[in-house]
Amino acid sequence: MTQIVVYHNPNCSKSLATLALLEENETPAEVIHYLETPPNIEELKELLAKLGIGIRDLLRRSEPEYDDLGLEDEELSEEIIFDLVCRHPILIQRPIVVKGDTAIIARPPEAVLSLIGDDA
């Protein structure tokens, strides 16, 4: 079975529900508390490649930091955005679940079931 990795925020109901679904389906997962140990720029780029999205698609626009840091400015370079996200990981959509070369943002949490598929 391919290792499952979950980028988890313990204060997020969707993240908690995703972990519960993995447990219900007897699918072990490595849990990364990304607020405590944020991904670096290279790790973020790897995640985005697995997700098949750009850095702006990863941003939580509802977080106060989004407005405070001026992330709505379309002129901001990706380099600046990557730096800001690494310094303010609360901006990352969650939970992110990775299996091999594939990743999803488990919203709704049930989306994780398609990722674990035959392994469940």
C-alpha positions as CSV (number, residue, x, y, z in Angstrom):
1,M,0.0,0.0,0.0
2,T,1.3,3.5,-0.9
3,Q,1.9,5.7,2.1
4,I,-0.8,8.4,2.7
5,V,0.4,11.7,4.0
6,V,-2.1,14.3,5.4
7,Y,-1.2,17.9,5.8
8,H,-3.4,18.5,8.9
9,N,-4.7,21.4,10.9
10,P,-6.2,20.1,14.2
11,N,-8.5,23.1,14.4
12,C,-10.1,22.4,11.1
13,S,-13.3,20.3,11.0
14,K,-12.7,19.2,7.4
15,S,-9.2,18.0,8.4
16,L,-10.4,16.2,11.4
17,A,-13.2,14.5,9.4
18,T,-10.7,13.4,6.7
19,L,-8.5,11.8,9.3
20,A,-11.6,10.1,10.8
21,L,-12.5,8.7,7.3
22,L,-9.0,7.3,6.9
23,E,-9.2,5.7,10.3
24,E,-12.7,4.2,9.5
25,N,-11.3,2.7,6.3
26,E,-8.3,1.4,8.2
27,T,-5.9,3.5,6.1
28,P,-2.8,4.5,8.0
29,A,-1.5,8.0,7.3
30,E,1.5,10.1,8.2
31,V,0.1,13.3,9.7
32,I,2.0,16.5,9.2
33,H,0.9,19.4,11.4
34,Y,1.8,22.0,8.7
35,L,1.2,25.0,11.0
36,E,3.9,23.7,13.3
37,T,6.2,22.5,10.5
38,P,5.4,24.4,7.4
39,P,6.5,23.1,4.0
40,N,9.4,25.0,2.4
41,I,9.2,26.4,-1.1
42,E,10.4,23.2,-2.8
43,E,7.9,21.1,-0.8
44,L,5.2,23.5,-1.7
45,K,6.1,23.2,-5.4
46,E,6.0,19.4,-5.2
47,L,2.6,19.5,-3.5
48,L,1.3,21.9,-6.2
49,A,2.6,19.6,-9.0
50,K,0.8,16.6,-7.3
51,L,-2.3,18.7,-6.9
52,G,-2.2,20.0,-10.5
53,I,-2.8,23.6,-9.4
54,G,-1.0,26.9,-9.1
55,I,0.1,28.6,-5.9
56,R,-2.8,31.1,-6.0
57,D,-5.3,28.2,-6.1
58,L,-3.8,26.9,-2.9
59,L,-4.6,30.1,-1.0
60,R,-7.3,30.4,1.6
61,R,-8.8,33.7,0.7
62,S,-11.0,33.8,3.8
63,E,-8.0,34.1,6.2
64,P,-7.3,37.6,7.5
65,E,-3.6,37.1,6.4
66,Y,-4.8,37.0,2.8
67,D,-6.0,40.6,3.0
68,D,-3.3,41.7,5.5
69,L,-0.5,40.6,3.1
70,G,-2.2,42.1,0.0
71,L,-2.4,38.7,-1.7
72,E,-5.4,39.9,-3.8
73,D,-2.8,41.9,-5.8
74,E,-2.5,40.1,-9.1
75,E,0.9,41.8,-9.7
76,L,2.6,39.9,-6.9
77,S,5.1,37.4,-8.2
78,E,4.9,33.7,-7.5
79,E,8.2,34.0,-5.7
80,I,6.7,36.5,-3.2
81,I,3.6,34.4,-2.8
82,F,5.6,31.2,-2.1
83,D,7.6,33.1,0.5
84,L,4.5,34.5,2.2
85,V,2.8,31.1,2.2
86,C,5.9,29.5,3.8
87,R,5.9,32.2,6.5
88,H,2.1,32.1,7.0
89,P,1.0,28.4,6.4
90,I,-2.5,29.2,7.7
91,L,-3.0,30.4,4.1
92,I,-2.8,26.8,2.7
93,Q,-6.0,25.1,1.8
94,R,-6.6,22.0,3.9
95,P,-6.5,19.2,4.3
96,I,-4.1,18.1,1.6
97,V,-3.9,14.4,1.2
98,V,-1.0,12.8,-0.7
99,K,-0.7,9.3,-2.1
100,G,2.3,8.7,-4.3
101,D,2.4,11.2,-7.1
102,T,-1.2,12.3,-6.5
103,A,-2.7,14.8,-4.1
104,I,-6.1,16.2,-3.4
105,I,-7.5,18.9,-1.2
106,A,-10.0,16.9,0.8
107,R,-13.0,19.2,0.5
108,P,-15.4,17.7,1.1
109,P,-13.6,15.1,3.4
110,E,-15.3,12.3,1.5
111,A,-13.0,13.1,-1.5
112,V,-10.3,11.2,0.3
113,L,-12.2,8.0,-0.4
114,S,-11.5,8.3,-4.1
115,L,-7.8,8.7,-3.4
116,I,-7.5,5.6,-1.2
117,G,-9.8,3.6,-3.6
118,D,-8.7,0.0,-3.7
119,D,-6.5,0.4,-0.6
120,A,-9.6,0.9,1.6
